[in-house]
């Protein structure tokens, strides 16, 4: 009987501790390093501008959450490629910069294309006071 009581107490204590641990810890929110690191250099400035454009397009409803996830993955891939270039070559060389700029420009085109898919031009109001154009119909037998 004593062993059962000890096991029950140990189980209760473990569950209580687990619940406190789960609910007591702060949420591990995702953050991008770009939000707190200074933006320096042409590549970083373009990446930062594209990140802001991506978020703005989502906020405006120009892209949906799936497109946001796909485009963010692509942009993160470009950033990872930049980090790889920096580590492999002790900094970015001219060819590395050229390659990254081409990828960032392609990303901008992809973002523009995704935005234009959702864009519908405003409907022009029709002035009903104007006379309709005269149409002449000729029937030939």
DSSP file (Angstrom, degrees, kcal/mol; ACC not computed):
  #  RESIDUE AA STRUCTURE BP1 BP2  ACC     N-H-->O    O-->H-N    N-H-->O    O-->H-N    TCO  KAPPA ALPHA  PHI   PSI    X-CA   Y-CA   Z-CA
    1    1 A X     >        0   0    0      0, 0.0     4,-2.0     0, 0.0     5,-0.2   0.000 360.0 360.0 360.0 -38.0    0.0    0.0    0.0
    2    2 A X  H  >  +     0   0    0      1,-0.2     4,-2.1     2,-0.2     5,-0.1   0.858 360.0  52.5 -66.7 -36.3    2.9    2.3    0.8
    3    3 A X  H  > S+     0   0    0      2,-0.2     4,-2.6     1,-0.2    -1,-0.2   0.906 108.8  50.1 -67.6 -41.4    4.5    1.7   -2.6
    4    4 A X  H  > S+     0   0    0      2,-0.2     4,-2.7     1,-0.2     5,-0.2   0.912 110.4  49.8 -62.3 -42.5    1.2    2.6   -4.4
    5    5 A X  H  X S+     0   0    0     -4,-2.0     4,-2.4     1,-0.2    -1,-0.2   0.903 111.5  48.7 -63.1 -41.4    0.9    5.8   -2.4
    6    6 A X  H  X S+     0   0    0     -4,-2.1     4,-2.6     2,-0.2    -2,-0.2   0.908 112.5  47.9 -65.6 -41.8    4.5    6.7   -3.2
    7    7 A X  H  X S+     0   0    0     -4,-2.6     4,-2.7     2,-0.2    -2,-0.2   0.911 113.1  48.2 -65.3 -42.0    4.0    6.0   -7.0
    8    8 A X  H  X S+     0   0    0     -4,-2.7     4,-2.5     2,-0.2    -2,-0.2   0.909 113.4  47.3 -64.5 -41.7    0.7    8.0   -7.0
    9    9 A X  H  X S+     0   0    0     -4,-2.4     4,-2.5    -5,-0.2    -2,-0.2   0.905 113.2  48.5 -65.8 -41.0    2.4   10.9   -5.2
   10   10 A X  H  X S+     0   0    0     -4,-2.6     4,-2.4     2,-0.2    -2,-0.2   0.905 112.6  48.3 -65.8 -41.8    5.4   10.8   -7.6
   11   11 A X  H  X S+     0   0    0     -4,-2.7     4,-2.6     2,-0.2     5,-0.2   0.923 112.9  47.8 -64.1 -44.7    3.1   10.7  -10.6
   12   12 A X  H  X S+     0   0    0     -4,-2.5     4,-2.5     1,-0.2    -2,-0.2   0.915 112.7  48.8 -62.3 -43.2    1.0   13.6   -9.4
   13   13 A X  H  X S+     0   0    0     -4,-2.5     4,-2.5     2,-0.2    -1,-0.2   0.898 111.5  49.7 -64.0 -41.2    4.2   15.6   -8.6
   14   14 A X  H  X S+     0   0    0     -4,-2.4     4,-2.5     2,-0.2    -2,-0.2   0.924 112.7  46.4 -64.5 -45.1    5.6   14.9  -12.0
   15   15 A X  H  X S+     0   0    0     -4,-2.6     4,-2.4     2,-0.2    -2,-0.2   0.901 113.4  48.9 -64.4 -40.9    2.4   15.9  -13.8
   16   16 A X  H  X S+     0   0    0     -4,-2.5     4,-2.3    -5,-0.2    -2,-0.2   0.919 112.4  47.9 -64.9 -43.0    2.1   19.1  -11.7
   17   17 A X  H  X S+     0   0    0     -4,-2.5     4,-2.5     1,-0.2    -2,-0.2   0.907 111.6  50.9 -63.8 -41.7    5.7   20.0  -12.4
   18   18 A X  H  X S+     0   0    0     -4,-2.5     4,-2.7     2,-0.2    -2,-0.2   0.904 110.3  49.1 -62.0 -42.2    5.2   19.3  -16.1
   19   19 A X  H  X S+     0   0    0     -4,-2.4     4,-2.7     2,-0.2     5,-0.3   0.915 112.4  47.6 -64.4 -42.9    2.2   21.5  -16.2
   20   20 A X  H  X S+     0   0    0     -4,-2.3     4,-2.0     1,-0.2    -2,-0.2   0.906 113.1  49.6 -63.5 -40.9    4.0   24.3  -14.4
   21   21 A X  H  X S+     0   0    0     -4,-2.5     4,-1.1    -5,-0.2    -2,-0.2   0.920 114.0  44.3 -64.8 -44.2    6.9   24.0  -16.7
   22   22 A X  H  < S+     0   0    0     -4,-2.7    -2,-0.2     1,-0.2     3,-0.2   0.943 123.1  34.3 -67.5 -47.9    4.8   24.1  -19.8
   23   23 A X  H  < S+     0   0    0     -4,-2.7    -1,-0.2     1,-0.2    -2,-0.2   0.691 115.4  56.9 -83.4 -18.2    2.5   27.0  -18.8
   24   24 A X  H  < S+     0   0    0     -4,-2.0     2,-0.2    -5,-0.3    -1,-0.2   0.713  88.7  85.0 -86.9 -20.5    5.2   28.9  -16.9
   25   25 A X  S  < S-     0   0    0     -4,-1.1     3,-0.1    -5,-0.2     2,-0.1  -0.553  84.7-111.2 -82.7 146.3    7.7   29.3  -19.7
   26   26 A X        -     0   0    0     -2,-0.2     2,-0.1     1,-0.1    -1,-0.1  -0.376  41.8 -93.3 -70.0 155.0    7.4   32.1  -22.1
   27   27 A X        -     0   0    0      1,-0.1     2,-1.5    -2,-0.1    -1,-0.1  -0.414  31.1-125.1 -67.6 142.9    6.5   31.3  -25.7
   28   28 A X        -     0   0    0     -2,-0.1     2,-0.1    -3,-0.1    -1,-0.1  -0.682  36.0-166.8 -90.8  84.7    9.4   30.8  -28.0
   29   29 A X        -     0   0    0     -2,-1.5     2,-0.3     1,-0.1    -3,-0.0  -0.438  21.6-113.8 -75.2 146.0    8.4   33.3  -30.7
   30   30 A X        +     0   0    0     -2,-0.1     2,-0.3     2,-0.0    -1,-0.1  -0.584  39.0 178.7 -77.4 138.4   10.2   33.2  -34.0
   31   31 A X        -     0   0    0     -2,-0.3     2,-0.4     3,-0.0     3,-0.0  -0.986  24.5-128.8-139.2 152.5   12.3   36.2  -34.8
   32   32 A X    >   -     0   0    0     -2,-0.3     3,-1.6     1,-0.1     4,-0.4  -0.811  15.5-134.7 -99.7 140.0   14.5   37.2  -37.6
   33   33 A X  G >> S+     0   0    0     -2,-0.4     4,-1.5     1,-0.3     3,-1.2   0.759 101.6  71.6 -64.9 -21.6   18.1   38.4  -37.0
   34   34 A X  G 34 S+     0   0    0      1,-0.2    -1,-0.3     2,-0.2     5,-0.0   0.754  85.2  67.9 -65.0 -22.6   17.5   41.2  -39.4
   35   35 A X  G <4 S+     0   0    0     -3,-1.6    -1,-0.2     1,-0.2    -2,-0.2   0.757 115.2  22.7 -71.5 -22.4   15.2   42.9  -36.9
   36   36 A X  T <4 S+     0   0    0     -3,-1.2     2,-0.4    -4,-0.4    -1,-0.2   0.502 105.4  84.6-124.1  -5.7   18.0   43.6  -34.5
   37   37 A X  S  < S-     0   0    0     -4,-1.5     2,-0.0     1,-0.1     0, 0.0  -0.784  85.9-105.6 -95.6 143.3   21.1   43.6  -36.5
   38   38 A X        -     0   0    0     -2,-0.4     2,-0.8     1,-0.1    -2,-0.1  -0.366  30.6-121.1 -65.6 144.5   22.1   46.8  -38.4
   39   39 A X        +     0   0    0     -2,-0.0     2,-0.4     6,-0.0    -1,-0.1  -0.783  43.9 165.7 -89.8 113.5   21.6   46.7  -42.1
   40   40 A X     >  +     0   0    0     -2,-0.8     4,-0.5     0, 0.0     5,-0.0  -0.974  35.4  23.4-130.6 143.8   24.9   47.3  -43.8
   41   41 A X  H  > S-     0   0    0     -2,-0.4     4,-2.1     3,-0.2     5,-0.2   0.126  86.5 -82.5  87.2 157.8   25.9   46.8  -47.4
   42   42 A X  H  > S+     0   0    0      2,-0.2     4,-2.2     1,-0.2     5,-0.2   0.891 125.4  49.7 -65.0 -42.5   24.1   46.7  -50.6
   43   43 A X  H  > S+     0   0    0      1,-0.2     4,-2.6     2,-0.2    -1,-0.2   0.938 112.3  47.2 -64.8 -46.8   23.0   43.0  -50.3
   44   44 A X  H  X S+     0   0    0     -4,-0.5     4,-2.7     1,-0.2    -1,-0.2   0.889 111.2  52.1 -63.0 -38.6   21.7   43.4  -46.8
   45   45 A X  H  X S+     0   0    0     -4,-2.1     4,-2.4     2,-0.2    -1,-0.2   0.917 111.3  46.4 -63.9 -42.2   19.8   46.6  -47.7
   46   46 A X  H  X S+     0   0    0     -4,-2.2     4,-2.4     2,-0.2    -2,-0.2   0.906 113.2  49.3 -67.8 -40.4   18.1   44.8  -50.7
   47   47 A X  H  X S+     0   0    0     -4,-2.6     4,-2.4     2,-0.2    -2,-0.2   0.919 112.4  48.3 -62.1 -43.1   17.3   41.8  -48.5
   48   48 A X  H  X S+     0   0    0     -4,-2.7     4,-2.2     2,-0.2    -2,-0.2   0.904 111.5  49.4 -64.4 -41.9   15.8   44.0  -45.8
   49   49 A X  H  X S+     0   0    0     -4,-2.4     4,-2.4     1,-0.2    -1,-0.2   0.902 112.1  48.4 -63.7 -41.7   13.8   46.0  -48.4
   50   50 A X  H  X S+     0   0    0     -4,-2.4     4,-2.5     2,-0.2    -2,-0.2   0.879 109.0  53.4 -67.3 -37.4   12.5   42.7  -49.9
   51   51 A X  H  X S+     0   0    0     -4,-2.4     4,-2.2     2,-0.2    -2,-0.2   0.921 111.3  46.0 -61.6 -43.9   11.6   41.4  -46.4
   52   52 A X  H  X S+     0   0    0     -4,-2.2     4,-2.5     2,-0.2    -2,-0.2   0.903 112.4  50.4 -66.0 -40.6    9.6   44.6  -45.7
   53   53 A X  H  X S+     0   0    0     -4,-2.4     4,-2.5     2,-0.2    -2,-0.2   0.891 109.7  51.8 -63.3 -39.3    7.9   44.3  -49.1
   54   54 A X  H  X S+     0   0    0     -4,-2.5     4,-1.8     2,-0.2    -2,-0.2   0.931 112.1  44.7 -63.1 -46.9    7.0   40.7  -48.5
   55   55 A X  H  X S+     0   0    0     -4,-2.2     4,-2.6     1,-0.2    -2,-0.2   0.892 113.5  50.9 -65.1 -39.6    5.4   41.6  -45.1
   56   56 A X  H  X S+     0   0    0     -4,-2.5     4,-2.1     2,-0.2     6,-0.2   0.895 108.0  52.5 -65.9 -39.5    3.6   44.6  -46.6
   57   57 A X  H  <>S+     0   0    0     -4,-2.5     5,-2.4     1,-0.2     6,-1.0   0.894 111.9  46.2 -63.5 -39.0    2.2   42.5  -49.4
   58   58 A X  H ><5S+     0   0    0     -4,-1.8     3,-1.0     4,-0.2    -2,-0.2   0.921 111.3  51.5 -68.4 -43.2    0.8   39.9  -46.9
   59   59 A X  H 3<5S+     0   0    0     -4,-2.6    -2,-0.2     1,-0.3    -1,-0.2   0.848 110.4  49.2 -62.6 -33.8   -0.6   42.7  -44.7
   60   60 A X  T 3<5S-     0   0    0     -4,-2.1    -1,-0.3    -5,-0.2    -2,-0.2   0.555 116.1-114.9 -81.7  -7.9   -2.4   44.2  -47.7
   61   61 A X  T < 5S+     0   0    0     -3,-1.0    -3,-0.2    -4,-0.5    -2,-0.1   0.646  80.0 127.1  83.0  14.6   -3.8   40.8  -48.8
   62   62 A X  S   <S+     0   0    0     -5,-2.4    56,-0.4    -6,-0.2     2,-0.3   0.762  77.1  27.7 -76.8 -24.6   -1.8   40.8  -52.0
   63   63 A X  S    S-     0   0    0     -6,-1.0    -2,-0.2    -9,-0.1    -1,-0.1  -0.973  82.0-130.8-132.2 150.5   -0.4   37.3  -51.1
   64   64 A X     >  -     0   0    0     -2,-0.3     4,-2.4     1,-0.1     5,-0.2  -0.328  36.3 -92.9 -93.0-179.3   -1.9   34.6  -49.0
   65   65 A X  H  > S+     0   0    0      1,-0.2     4,-2.3     2,-0.2     5,-0.1   0.839 123.8  52.6 -66.7 -33.9   -0.3   32.7  -46.2
   66   66 A X  H  > S+     0   0    0      2,-0.2     4,-2.4     1,-0.2    -1,-0.2   0.931 111.7  45.5 -66.6 -44.8    0.9   29.8  -48.5
   67   67 A X  H  > S+     0   0    0      2,-0.2     4,-2.8     1,-0.2     5,-0.3   0.890 111.6  53.6 -64.2 -38.7    2.6   32.3  -50.9
   68   68 A X  H  X S+     0   0    0     -4,-2.4     4,-2.7     2,-0.2     5,-0.2   0.932 109.8  47.4 -60.0 -45.8    4.1   34.1  -47.9
   69   69 A X  H  X S+     0   0    0     -4,-2.3     4,-2.2     2,-0.2    -2,-0.2   0.913 114.0  46.9 -63.6 -42.9    5.6   30.9  -46.6
   70   70 A X  H  X S+     0   0    0     -4,-2.4     4,-2.0     2,-0.2    -2,-0.2   0.923 115.5  44.7 -65.7 -44.0    7.0   29.9  -50.0
   71   71 A X  H  X S+     0   0    0     -4,-2.8     4,-2.6     2,-0.2    -2,-0.2   0.887 112.3  51.7 -69.2 -38.0    8.4   33.3  -50.7
   72   72 A X  H  X S+     0   0    0     -4,-2.7     4,-2.8    -5,-0.3    -1,-0.2   0.901 108.9  51.8 -63.9 -39.4    9.9   33.6  -47.2
   73   73 A X  H  X S+     0   0    0     -4,-2.2     4,-2.0    -5,-0.2    -2,-0.2   0.919 110.5  48.7 -61.3 -43.0   11.5   30.2  -47.7
   74   74 A X  H  X S+     0   0    0     -4,-2.0     4,-1.8     2,-0.2    -2,-0.2   0.920 112.7  46.9 -63.2 -44.1   13.0   31.4  -50.9
   75   75 A X  H  X S+     0   0    0     -4,-2.6     4,-2.2     1,-0.2    -2,-0.2   0.895 111.0  51.8 -66.2 -39.6   14.3   34.6  -49.3
   76   76 A X  H  X S+     0   0    0     -4,-2.8     4,-2.3     1,-0.2    -1,-0.2   0.866 107.3  54.4 -63.4 -35.0   15.7   32.6  -46.4
   77   77 A X  H  X S+     0   0    0     -4,-2.0     4,-2.2     2,-0.2    -1,-0.2   0.889 107.4  49.4 -64.5 -39.3   17.5   30.3  -48.9
   78   78 A X  H  X S+     0   0    0     -4,-1.8     4,-2.2     2,-0.2    -2,-0.2   0.905 111.0  49.9 -65.8 -40.9   19.1   33.4  -50.5
   79   79 A X  H  X S+     0   0    0     -4,-2.2     4,-2.3     2,-0.2    -2,-0.2   0.894 110.4  49.9 -64.5 -39.1   20.2   34.6  -47.1
   80   80 A X  H  X S+     0   0    0     -4,-2.3     4,-2.3     2,-0.2    -1,-0.2   0.891 108.9  52.6 -65.5 -38.9   21.7   31.2  -46.3
   81   81 A X  H  X S+     0   0    0     -4,-2.2     4,-2.5     2,-0.2    -2,-0.2   0.897 108.4  51.0 -62.5 -40.3   23.5   31.2  -49.6
   82   82 A X  H  X S+     0   0    0     -4,-2.2     4,-2.6     2,-0.2    -2,-0.2   0.930 109.5  49.6 -62.3 -45.4   25.0   34.6  -48.7
   83   83 A X  H  X S+     0   0    0     -4,-2.3     4,-2.1     1,-0.2    -2,-0.2   0.897 110.8  50.6 -60.3 -39.7   26.2   33.2  -45.4
   84   84 A X  H  X S+     0   0    0     -4,-2.3     4,-2.7     2,-0.2     5,-0.2   0.924 110.1  49.2 -64.4 -44.4   27.7   30.3  -47.1
   85   85 A X  H  X S+     0   0    0     -4,-2.5     4,-2.1     1,-0.2     6,-0.3   0.922 110.6  51.1 -59.4 -43.9   29.5   32.5  -49.6
   86   86 A X  H  <>S+     0   0    0     -4,-2.6     5,-2.0     1,-0.2     4,-0.5   0.888 114.8  42.1 -62.8 -39.5   30.8   34.7  -46.8
   87   87 A X  H  <5S+     0   0    0     -4,-2.1     3,-0.4     3,-0.2    -1,-0.2   0.880 115.6  48.0 -76.8 -37.7   32.2   31.7  -44.8
   88   88 A X  H  <5S+     0   0    0     -4,-2.7    -2,-0.2     1,-0.2    -1,-0.2   0.846 123.9  29.0 -72.0 -33.3   33.7   29.9  -47.8
   89   89 A X  T  <5S-     0   0    0     -4,-2.1    -1,-0.2    -5,-0.2    -2,-0.2   0.210 106.5-108.9-116.1  15.5   35.5   32.8  -49.3
   90   90 A X  T   5S-     0   0    0     -4,-0.5     2,-0.2    -3,-0.4    -3,-0.2   0.943  92.4 -15.1  55.4  48.9   36.3   35.1  -46.4
   91   91 A X  S   <S-     0   0    0     -5,-2.0     2,-0.5    -6,-0.3    -2,-0.2  -0.555 103.7 -48.9 115.5 177.5   33.7   37.6  -47.5
   92   92 A X        -     0   0    0     -2,-0.2     2,-0.1     4,-0.1    -6,-0.1  -0.756  49.4-157.2 -92.7 128.2   31.8   38.2  -50.7
   93   93 A X     >  -     0   0    0     -2,-0.5     4,-2.4     1,-0.1     5,-0.2  -0.366  37.0 -95.3 -89.2 177.6   33.7   38.3  -53.9
   94   94 A X  H  > S+     0   0    0      1,-0.2     4,-2.3     2,-0.2     5,-0.1   0.898 126.4  48.2 -62.5 -41.6   32.5   40.1  -57.1
   95   95 A X  H  > S+     0   0    0      2,-0.2     4,-2.5     1,-0.2    -1,-0.2   0.867 110.4  52.5 -67.8 -35.2   31.0   36.9  -58.5
   96   96 A X  H  > S+     0   0    0      2,-0.2     4,-2.7     1,-0.2    -2,-0.2   0.930 110.7  46.7 -64.3 -45.2   29.3   36.2  -55.2
   97   97 A X  H  X S+     0   0    0     -4,-2.4     4,-2.7     2,-0.2     5,-0.2   0.912 112.4  50.6 -62.8 -42.7   27.7   39.6  -55.1
   98   98 A X  H  X S+     0   0    0     -4,-2.3     4,-2.0     2,-0.2    -2,-0.2   0.918 112.1  47.2 -61.7 -44.0   26.6   39.2  -58.8
   99   99 A X  H  X S+     0   0    0     -4,-2.5     4,-2.1     2,-0.2    -2,-0.2   0.918 113.6  47.3 -63.7 -44.8   25.0   35.9  -58.0
  100  100 A X  H  X S+     0   0    0     -4,-2.7     4,-2.7     1,-0.2    -2,-0.2   0.901 110.9  51.2 -65.9 -40.8   23.2   37.1  -55.0
  101  101 A X  H  X S+     0   0    0     -4,-2.7     4,-2.5     1,-0.2    -1,-0.2   0.900 109.5  50.8 -63.3 -39.4   21.9   40.2  -56.8
  102  102 A X  H  X S+     0   0    0     -4,-2.0     4,-2.2    -5,-0.2    -1,-0.2   0.915 112.1  47.0 -63.6 -42.1   20.6   38.1  -59.6
  103  103 A X  H  X S+     0   0    0     -4,-2.1     4,-2.2     2,-0.2    -2,-0.2   0.893 112.9  48.8 -66.9 -39.3   18.8   35.8  -57.1
  104  104 A X  H  X S+     0   0    0     -4,-2.7     4,-2.2     2,-0.2    -2,-0.2   0.883 111.0  50.2 -68.3 -37.4   17.4   38.8  -55.2
  105  105 A X  H  X S+     0   0    0     -4,-2.5     4,-2.1     2,-0.2    -2,-0.2   0.898 110.7  49.7 -65.8 -39.7   16.2   40.4  -58.5
  106  106 A X  H  X S+     0   0    0     -4,-2.2     4,-2.4     2,-0.2    -2,-0.2   0.896 109.4  52.2 -64.2 -39.2   14.5   37.1  -59.4
  107  107 A X  H  X S+     0   0    0     -4,-2.2     4,-2.7     2,-0.2    -2,-0.2   0.909 107.3  52.3 -62.3 -41.6   12.9   37.0  -56.0
  108  108 A X  H  X S+     0   0    0     -4,-2.2     4,-2.6     1,-0.2    -1,-0.2   0.903 109.7  49.1 -60.9 -41.5   11.6   40.6  -56.6
  109  109 A X  H  X S+     0   0    0     -4,-2.1     4,-2.4     2,-0.2    -1,-0.2   0.902 110.7  50.3 -64.7 -40.5   10.1   39.4  -59.9
  110  110 A X  H  X S+     0   0    0     -4,-2.4     4,-2.4     2,-0.2    -2,-0.2   0.915 111.5  48.4 -62.8 -42.6    8.5   36.4  -58.2
  111  111 A X  H  X S+     0   0    0     -4,-2.7     4,-2.4     2,-0.2    -2,-0.2   0.920 111.4  49.7 -63.8 -43.8    7.0   38.7  -55.5
  112  112 A X  H  X S+     0   0    0     -4,-2.6     4,-2.4     1,-0.2    -1,-0.2   0.895 111.0  50.1 -61.3 -40.0    5.7   41.1  -58.1
  113  113 A X  H  X S+     0   0    0     -4,-2.4     4,-1.4     2,-0.2    -2,-0.2   0.913 110.8  48.5 -66.2 -42.3    4.1   38.2  -60.0
  114  114 A X  H  X S+     0   0    0     -4,-2.4     4,-0.8     1,-0.2    -2,-0.2   0.893 113.0  48.8 -64.6 -38.9    2.4   36.8  -56.9
  115  115 A X  H >X S+     0   0    0     -4,-2.4     4,-0.9     1,-0.2     3,-0.8   0.907 108.9  52.3 -66.1 -41.2    1.1   40.3  -56.0
  116  116 A X  H 3< S+     0   0    0     -4,-2.4    -1,-0.2     1,-0.2    -2,-0.2   0.759  98.3  66.2 -70.5 -22.8   -0.2   40.9  -59.5
  117  117 A X  H 3< S+     0   0    0     -4,-1.4    -1,-0.2     1,-0.2    -2,-0.2   0.862 109.8  37.3 -61.9 -34.1   -2.1   37.6  -59.4
  118  118 A X  H << S+     0   0    0     -3,-0.8     2,-0.3    -4,-0.8    -1,-0.2   0.600  95.4 103.3 -93.4 -12.7   -4.3   39.0  -56.7
  119  119 A X     <  -     0   0    0     -4,-0.9     2,-0.5   -57,-0.1   -57,-0.0  -0.553  46.0-175.1 -78.9 129.9   -4.5   42.6  -58.1
  120  120 A X        -     0   0    0     -2,-0.3     3,-0.1     3,-0.0    -3,-0.0  -0.993  28.2-121.0-120.2 126.1   -7.7   43.6  -59.8
  121  121 A X        -     0   0    0     -2,-0.5     3,-0.1     1,-0.1     2,-0.0  -0.291  38.1 -94.0 -64.6 150.0   -7.8   47.0  -61.4
  122  122 A X        -     0   0    0      1,-0.1     2,-0.4     0, 0.0    -1,-0.1  -0.325  41.4-111.0 -63.8 145.5  -10.4   49.4  -60.1
  123  123 A X        -     0   0    0     -3,-0.1     2,-0.4     1,-0.1    -1,-0.1  -0.619  29.0-127.4 -79.9 132.1  -13.6   49.4  -62.1
  124  124 A X        -     0   0    0     -2,-0.4     2,-0.1     1,-0.1    -1,-0.1  -0.644  24.3-118.5 -82.5 133.6  -14.2   52.6  -64.0
  125  125 A X        -     0   0    0     -2,-0.4     2,-0.5     1,-0.1    -1,-0.1  -0.435  23.4-130.7 -70.9 143.0  -17.5   54.3  -63.4
  126  126 A X        -     0   0    0     -2,-0.1     2,-0.9     2,-0.0    -1,-0.1  -0.825  10.0-135.1 -97.8 130.7  -19.8   54.7  -66.4
  127  127 A X    >   -     0   0    0     -2,-0.5     3,-1.1     1,-0.2    -2,-0.0  -0.763  16.3-167.7 -85.1 108.4  -21.3   58.1  -67.0
  128  128 A X  T 3  S+     0   0    0     -2,-0.9    -1,-0.2     1,-0.2     4,-0.1   0.609  79.1  70.6 -75.2 -11.0  -24.9   57.3  -67.8
  129  129 A X  T 3  S+     0   0    0      2,-0.1    -1,-0.2    -3,-0.0     2,-0.2   0.704  79.7  92.5 -78.8 -18.4  -25.5   60.8  -69.0
  130  130 A X  S <  S-     0   0    0     -3,-1.1     2,-0.2     1,-0.1     3,-0.0  -0.489  85.2-114.1 -74.7 146.0  -23.4   60.2  -72.1
  131  131 A X        -     0   0    0     -2,-0.2    -1,-0.1     1,-0.1     3,-0.1  -0.565  33.0-111.3 -76.8 141.0  -25.2   59.0  -75.2
  132  132 A X        -     0   0    0     -2,-0.2    -1,-0.1     1,-0.1     2,-0.1  -0.380  40.6 -94.7 -67.7 152.8  -24.3   55.5  -76.3
  133  133 A X        -     0   0    0      1,-0.1     2,-0.3    -3,-0.0    -1,-0.1  -0.394  42.4-110.7 -66.3 144.8  -22.4   55.3  -79.5
  134  134 A X        -     0   0    0     -3,-0.1     2,-0.5    -2,-0.1    -1,-0.1  -0.614  31.3-157.3 -79.8 135.1  -24.5   54.7  -82.5
  135  135 A X        -     0   0    0     -2,-0.3     2,-0.6    -3,-0.0    -3,-0.0  -0.947   2.0-155.1-115.9 131.9  -24.1   51.3  -84.0
  136  136 A X        -     0   0    0     -2,-0.5     2,-0.5     2,-0.0    -2,-0.0  -0.923   7.4-165.2-108.4 124.3  -25.0   50.6  -87.6
  137  137 A X        -     0   0    0     -2,-0.6     2,-0.5     2,-0.0    -2,-0.0  -0.938   1.5-166.5-111.6 126.6  -25.9   47.0  -88.5
  138  138 A X        -     0   0    0     -2,-0.5     2,-0.6     2,-0.0    -2,-0.0  -0.952   3.7-159.9-114.1 126.3  -25.9   46.0  -92.1
  139  139 A X        -     0   0    0     -2,-0.5     2,-0.5     2,-0.0    -2,-0.0  -0.923   6.7-164.2-107.5 124.6  -27.5   42.7  -93.1
  140  140 A X              0   0    0     -2,-0.6    -2,-0.0     1,-0.1     0, 0.0  -0.928 360.0 360.0-111.9 127.4  -26.5   41.4  -96.5
  141  141 A X              0   0    0     -2,-0.5    -1,-0.1     0, 0.0    -2,-0.0   0.424 360.0 360.0 -90.9 360.0  -28.5   38.6  -98.1
